């Protein structure tokens, strides 16, 4: 199951902010857009949604930009997707009340619960740790 590209871009933007969390220096949107190849206008919409949800804050001016409101370890991927995507689970069809439809809907609901569990159990801090882990070397 694939999530919308908007979810991918939002998570990348939040990871970029997480990398700069300790410095507490705002990161400009143009830097995030250029470093992560996110279309600027699309990123602007995403950042507005993240700010409205209270995950990030912004400062204006020449040295302005965006900052995480909480530690990367405290922000789950599920939180990011909740404010970006209207729904993280596959749709169900209740128009046809057949046994077949009910069976399919049960699987979609189960999938949605598992997906939600994974997203809740991974934080920005976890992703930063994965990104900074050295590549394993293989010897032949």
Secondary structure as GFF3:
##gff-version 3
##sequence-region A 1 140
A	DSSP	alpha_helix	5	19	.	.	.	ID=ss1
A	DSSP	alpha_helix	29	36	.	.	.	ID=ss2
A	DSSP	alpha_helix	40	52	.	.	.	ID=ss3
A	DSSP	beta_strand	56	59	.	.	.	ID=ss4
A	DSSP	beta_strand	65	68	.	.	.	ID=ss5
A	DSSP	three_ten_helix	72	74	.	.	.	ID=ss6
A	DSSP	alpha_helix	77	84	.	.	.	ID=ss7
A	DSSP	alpha_helix	99	120	.	.	.	ID=ss8
A	DSSP	alpha_helix	124	132	.	.	.	ID=ss9
###
